[in-house]
Amino acid sequence: MPATRAASIAQPIFLLVVAAIVIATAVTFAITFNGPPARPRPVPDTDIVTVLRGVNVPDLIVLPGQQSARTGEGPGPEHDAALAVALGGPVIGFYAEQDRGQSGEVRGGFTVSGRTAKGWRTVRSPDRPLLTKWHVVTFGGMGFALILLSVPAWIIARRISRPLENLEAAAQTARVGTPLVMREEGSREVRGLAIALGDMHARIGQHAEGRTTMLAAIAHDLGTPLSRLAFHIESLPENARARAAADVEEMRAMIGAAIGFARDELIDGTVRRIDLGSLLDSLVEDMRAAGDDVTIIAGPRTVVIGDPGALRRLFANLLVNAVRYGARARVGWSEMEGAVAVTVDDDGPGVDPEKAERFFEPFVRGDPSRNRETGGTGLGLAIVRAIASRHGGRVAFEPSDHGARIQVVLPC
């Protein structure tokens, strides 16, 4: 049975846009047909004069004395003149609208003060509520449309973003020599991207394998002339023989380190729970027995998951570098949120912050010379970063007031 073809990512987005337009149009029509906010009814001049003379009229507010205008109201000489004639006394009024209409009336809000035989009296139109029925209907329609669209919009957005997040996670964990496992999910475009990423990962793996094969062949071919050189060295004088033999051994060590790094065989697959303190304590004891000046500063009991051999190699490289370039090494650790930070300090000249990142590149040495006394092939820190990365951690130089400090962060 053939697999169902996944839908395009454009389809749900297109449907959501169409639904948004339809719902927005429907809400607009509903608000339009409901009409604008009701305007205050026009008040005839006779009603205003009646109130000023002391007779109450429904919906009009009566106040003693002369009152000032409200916001939005202004003088209206025409209104005042007409009302003064009808009242038979002076009138001072403020009106929201100056148009008197055809039947002698006041439209909109107003505040009119008139003087009669009993003194000044004011009549005022009722205050309009902040939210009218029209406003409630308008805001209600907008809220309804927002809720109605937000739910499917969130569902569609998650259906689009979740496969991309999983694809990102798979790409972050991709390593040469390990298969790239990705779930077949999401839209047609996302699945196509996953397939392309898998193909790219396979091509990179083939390239790395070809590079490793080439280096292995070179190492194999170099083995024979190196063996012949070692044989011929035996006939040299004692002093020359020792120096030549050291050169041959250094060449063999460099070739072996380069091939090991190229194969990326930094973790042998043995992953288990490791007591970090015990691992570091054992490593420090071994280095002390070899005469190295190494100090351990005990931290809290911390358990990490990983390959014990690879992690021992990681910290051994750091401690050896600290002793080699800084005379002595101090290692300690502290817990962070969900992780542990291991720091290695030395008493050396320190590291230039602008050049610190380059030391993690292959074949970059802290000592630019090729002096055998300082040793190394420039792969130590590159191997450290590769191992930390495979364990889901990171490594970097940290600022320090004395010597160099390098920090390794591993998940607990």
Steps between C-alpha positions, in 0.01 A plus 500: 500500500665828394576756771269799519664811363544770764320829454687817411582749774320762291164323530427559873640853478276576201193356674575700815530823300171430318326421830636821652369707210157332513461539876627859499256586220212336685579692819526824303159442342346419837636820652397706198141374495477547875551869429721771649464607862161655568508880498326694776148594396449862390352708783242765398557854622164481680623213722812695599296814579249290699778362720655843548159624620491230767309211343693175469522315168604132479863427398618856572718588800412805709773682695479811715687813403716562198722211382809483277539305179595133478770358277401533136247777557543858382309829478203519261371857445211386275377253759536757776304764307212266417477365856522850652200612294298194607606530865465876524834535675876470446637160396861378500543160336768262377425254223670199342334573163416844363240383241151590622309292247175609335264478800694694761682237700835424658696200374772319692610584851437841654519701823259797507469748786209748507387768744138524608322680779625228736865542400740303283416142412687252278374216282742244365473200266579161658863388496567236237630165634859408424392179331179499304325191369669557165841499666419179687389333177812621319746386764310175546517425129872573492561278802291219350695519173831506689414190704353320201818559297764466772423133575544368144786744445685355801430143389621571147808687626594208726446250218744703294757577770515165685652302208748784446600485868549123476702550183717756678556262793600219262742730318655615831575139601633397157853364506721346233480125515158482666171477309277806496164385638207726409128436529287521188258772602384844402416654168636398162765774510623400847522134401691599189737704715550201734583275205743758359664538841535124532657478154740782586596325823566180306718683247700664778542158663624353173743789460630454855531126444695561181727743685557246777575228247751726328673585829506134600659411166759777544577379852534143375732606221708712738536208739742314273751786444478588870586142590795510260614828653477347846713207381764727346504717813639210699830540315538867596714626788333506841419873512372518144310170542303635798399820322404318179300237690311778679418660164365172366285445810369855475403441137320180593316676784393785272372261234310295759341809656398638163339174394319465833360850471402455135307181584324692778529190719465697818218299660497121480127470572535407869263746668413475869459699821832642619595654832685809378693547823633144496606530135689826560654376825632186329643705213669746735655218705645342185651831391645565845661156492664601172646809670257765371395789727120452494252605771134406528244721676215271601145604412156350561428141403395514135391223264526539122401269216765421244797297382748477790797443272418803284437726800827389660678584175327842494617599849841340454561719195405812696718413800798404282470833315478690830815332633682537169429870448428616857732289722212376720129423472201545731170330422167553674130485424170653603139423418281717278134466406487153347873500427846495657784742422855365527780758499871442444741781598875535453777746589606573144498827304130468419318508167425795275115521493507589130695181418339267756245350262769407245667262746202262461573461129699194388879537481504842669757506782543734793874493432548611137839332490542128437718454805492138615528615861151651482380206289153444363345499157240773549213252528451492877242776531330400174446154649376660825236700316392200292453284812313776686274555201420129475397504864267798442740744669728787410852620575655846490772716653377719787641833625758455777715736702782248525604261224253333268162353592299264286149388588312187393122491549334157489135406560438316827 
